[in-house]
Amino acid sequence: MTAGRAATRDERWLALGLWVLAFVALWATEAAVGFTRDESVYFYAGESYARWFQQLFREPARALTDSAIVRAWDYNHEHPVLMKVLFGLSHLLFHETLGWMRSAAAFRLPAFAMAALVPALTFLLGSAVYGRTAGLFAALSFLLVPRQYFNAELACFDMPVAAMWLLVVYAFWRALEDRRWGVLCGVFFGLALCTKHNALFLPFFLGPFALWRAWTASEGQPAARTGLLRVLGLVAAVVVLYGLLWVSLGPVGFQRKFFLLSPHTLLFVVLAVGSLGMMHKLNEVSAPTALALLPMATMVVCGPAAFYLHWPYLWHEPVERAAWYLNFHATHNHYAWFYLGKLLREPPFPLDYVLVKTALTVPTSLFVPMVTGWLALVGRAVLSLFERTRALVRVPSLAEGLIGFQAVASILIISHPNVPHFGGVKHWLPAMPFLGILAGVAVTRGCEALVERLRARWPGLSLAAVAAPVFALLMLPALLALVRVFPYGTSFYSELAGGVPGAASLGMQRQFWSSNVTAVLPWINEHAPRNGRVFLHEVNGLSFRDYQRNGMLRGDLQPGGPFDSDVAAYQYHQEFREHEFQVWQSYGTKTPATGLYLDETPQVVVYQRRR
């Protein structure tokens, strides 16, 4: 339970082994996974950004002009570019230059490296706080969840930001005892901001723990408590002054008058320099108090700096373009989504959506320990609040509180009725490693209790001898489900849902993102007429191109619609049923030629025009 405990040499080697195992598994199986709409957009963006780096090498003066930057970086500027840059440079090196990989694999390689960090970091955090057995269960089970494995295969941002979220939390926890990790926490937070906008919530979720640690560290030390209050006073004053600027200038005026030499910038400089200066003096009075605040200070300084520096699109118009980016996500449009027989089109959305969706998409043998572990931690925390019951339980440590809160933090965000509900489970992936750790705790505690009972008959019985078969018993259903549904991960539903057919009967979204079309591409390649037109429902033009350039779809075929195509592959969506009706009308038939059926449940239905 030591706060901030460093990993042992054996733990570091085991974490590296977990990273290698995950990376190799993802790389070895990616060829079967189709291209989501978002992924092909990021492929295209990555290529555009990589060409700009080539221009920067050849013509630096021209490349750094705003016109050249906008030409290369304007595409998909609703997302930061760290991962897209890595996708593009990887493709440039391993596909275009060296020719070692097919196009899609080269794009996806950085995503595999990021996703593989999750099991490794989960093990390091879990083993340090709860022991190696719990950490190992969490690490091994993470990618056995079919939907999590599917997201890990994609050149998208959802799994990378989950990895960065976990890395920031791990660095924050290590910073409780090590100043170097306090600096790294700020650096990692900056990289997280460069990955996806989810990271904007991290300071709000970590700040209370930092303040609690600083408050308890300064207890009984008047000078330290005064220094702490001064830092907090500076932060409060800057926030109030920013609020006054916002009220007096209005949203539009606040944005237009926010430039390099403006009160807005001056306030940020005062906050950054002033807080670091105050913390330097605080460190002389109480090093533990200053150490507790260090991660938050470095996050404030490194986050905006990294976000600005990593994105050339912001260099010439930082405020206006950053404001557009933030406003885009603050007012994100709502996609239609099928949930328990209802078509969700606009808020307010069901408050129970995230909990129900998680219960129905995580293998039950893993979901039950997650819930058990989290409820046990919350129960201990509640009982420890009261003097009569405090002696009955072990009071949760700060590290346990951190893990328990992070296990529900992103879930709480998405559960708000006005937040868009779509995309399956990918928007709360940052919570899953922490839930996995708590699942590992529940399983480990059960194994330890079983060992105690069995040692009456077998005195030399070890924990490993019991944990190994228990781990296998709990993970085997998830492994079998993963193998059975692969590569159609967005179609997976758990035993609680009754599997894929049960989820269809419940009125759940059967699949999304169009990647399941890979199941019918071989049939289309064989039966579509020469130079024919193909309607691949939900597959955008970029994905159509990617299927062709990766050899998965015949190069002579052209994209078409319901009325001008020879073959139509309809992705079963309740909100798009009119497209299937249009195909019936145009093709003169309601009889499918083939399709993808998982446990007899339609996922993709293919029609061929009568001739």
Protein Blocks (a to p, Z undefined) as FASTA:
>chain_A
ZZhiacdfklmmmmmmmmmmmmmmmmmmmmmpccdfklmmmmmmmmmmmmmmmmmmmmmm
lmmpmklmmmmmmgoplbcfklmmmmmmmmmmmmmmnomacfklmmmmmmmmmmmmmmmm
mmmmmmmmnojklmmmmmmmmmmpmklmmmmmpccfklmmmmmmmmmmmmmmmmmmomkl
mmmmmmmmmmmmmmomklmmmmmmmmmmmmmmmmmmmgoilklmmmmmmmmmmmmmmmmm
mmmmmmmnommlmmmmmcfbdfklmmmmmmmmmmmmmmmmmmmmmmmlmmmmmmmmmmmm
mmmmmmmmmmmklmmmmmlmmmmmmmmmmmcccddddeehiacfbdcddfklmmmmmmmm
gcfklmmmmmmmmmmmmmmmmmmmpmklmmmpccddfklmmmmmmmmmmmmmmmpmkbcc
ehijmmmmmmmmmmmmmmmmmmmmmmmmmmmmmmmmmmmbcfklmmmmmmmmmmmmmmmm
mmmmpcclklpccfknopjmlmmmnopafbghhlmmmmmmmmmmmmpcghiacddehiaf
klmmmmmmnopacfkbccddfklcfbdcddddfklmmmmmmmmmmnopabdfbdcdeehi
afbdcddddZZ
